[in-house]
Amino acid sequence: MAWNCGKPAARTLTPDEVLSIAEAGQRVGCKEVLFSLGERPELQHALAREHLRRLG
């Protein structure tokens, strides 16, 4: 589920993708992870709003 707000790498991760990244970090000893959508992207981008709505 990708969306682009003018930045080619910008996208919304699915819950499974988030878990996969967190588990990979845990395997190599990471203790913390930060996932960020920025400051209320749903107010600025219709596509982000739709993706977040679908994800619940």
ROLUMNU-633338 format. One record per residue: residue in three letters; x, y, z of N, C-alpha, C in turn. Coordinates in steps of 0.05 Angstrom, whole numbers, padded with zeros to 5 digits, always signed. Layout:
BEGIN
AlaXYZXYZXYZ...
***
This chain:
BEGIN
Met+00017-00023+00000+00000+00000+00000+00018+00025+00000Ala+00026+00034-00022+00044+00056-00024+00029+00082-00032Trp+00039+00104-00023+00029+00130-00032+00053+00148-00034Asn+00051+00168-00050+00073+00185-00055+00064+00214-00052Cys+00077+00229-00034+00070+00257-00029+00091+00275-00041Gly+00101+00268-00064+00122+00284-00076+00150+00274-00069Lys+00151+00252-00053+00177+00240-00045+00175+00211-00053Pro+00193+00202-00072+00191+00175-00082+00191+00153-00061Ala+00204+00157-00038+00206+00136-00018+00182+00137+00002Ala+00165+00157+00000+00142+00160+00019+00122+00138+00013Arg+00114+00124+00035+00093+00104+00032+00082+00096+00059Thr+00060+00083+00059+00047+00073+00084+00053+00043+00086Leu+00063+00035+00108+00069+00006+00112+00043-00008+00121Thr+00040-00033+00113+00019-00049+00124+00026-00059+00152Pro+00007-00068+00168+00014-00079+00194+00034-00102+00191Asp+00031-00119+00171+00050-00141+00168+00078-00131+00162Glu+00081-00110+00146+00107-00099+00140+00120-00087+00165Val+00104-00074+00182+00114-00063+00207+00125-00085+00225Leu+00109-00107+00228+00118-00129+00244+00143-00142+00233Ser+00145-00145+00207+00168-00157+00195+00193-00140+00200Ile+00191-00114+00198+00214-00096+00203+00222-00098+00232Ala+00202-00097+00250+00208-00098+00279+00220-00124+00287Glu+00211-00146+00276+00222-00172+00282+00250-00175+00272Ala+00256-00164+00248+00283-00165+00237+00302-00149+00255Gly+00293-00126+00265+00309-00110+00283+00314-00125+00309Gln+00294-00138+00319+00297-00154+00344+00318-00176+00341Arg+00318-00188+00318+00337-00210+00313+00366-00200+00314Val+00370-00175+00308+00398-00164+00308+00403-00147+00333Gly+00385-00149+00353+00390-00136+00378+00378-00108+00383Cys+00362-00099+00364+00350-00072+00368+00330-00073+00391Lys+00329-00052+00406+00310-00050+00429+00287-00031+00424Glu+00291-00013+00404+00270+00007+00398+00268+00010+00368Val+00244+00018+00359+00239+00024+00331+00220+00048+00330Leu+00224+00065+00310+00207+00088+00307+00195+00087+00279Phe+00169+00086+00278+00154+00088+00253+00139+00114+00254Ser+00140+00130+00233+00128+00156+00233+00115+00162+00206Leu+00091+00173+00207+00077+00182+00183+00080+00212+00179Gly+00094+00225+00198+00096+00254+00197+00074+00266+00212Glu+00071+00292+00209+00051+00307+00224+00024+00306+00210Arg+00007+00289+00219-00021+00286+00209-00023+00286+00179Pro-00011+00266+00166-00011+00265+00136-00039+00264+00125Glu-00058+00253+00140-00086+00250+00130-00099+00278+00125Leu-00089+00298+00138-00099+00325+00134-00088+00338+00108Gln-00066+00328+00099-00052+00340+00076-00055+00324+00050His-00059+00298+00053-00058+00281+00029-00082+00262+00028Ala-00099+00264+00008-00123+00248+00005-00115+00218+00004Leu-00094+00211-00009-00086+00183-00011-00078+00172+00016Ala-00064+00187+00032-00057+00179+00059-00082+00175+00075Arg-00101+00193+00072-00126+00191+00087-00140+00164+00080Glu-00141+00157+00054-00154+00133+00045-00139+00108+00056His-00113+00108+00054-00098+00085+00064-00101+00081+00094Leu-00101+00103+00109-00104+00101+00138-00132+00092+00145Arg-00152+00101+00130-00180+00092+00134-00182+00062+00130Arg-00169+00052+00108-00171+00023+00103-00156+00007+00124Leu-00134+00018+00135-00119+00003+00156-00133+00005+00183Gly-00152+00023+00186-00167+00025+00211-00152+00042+00231
***
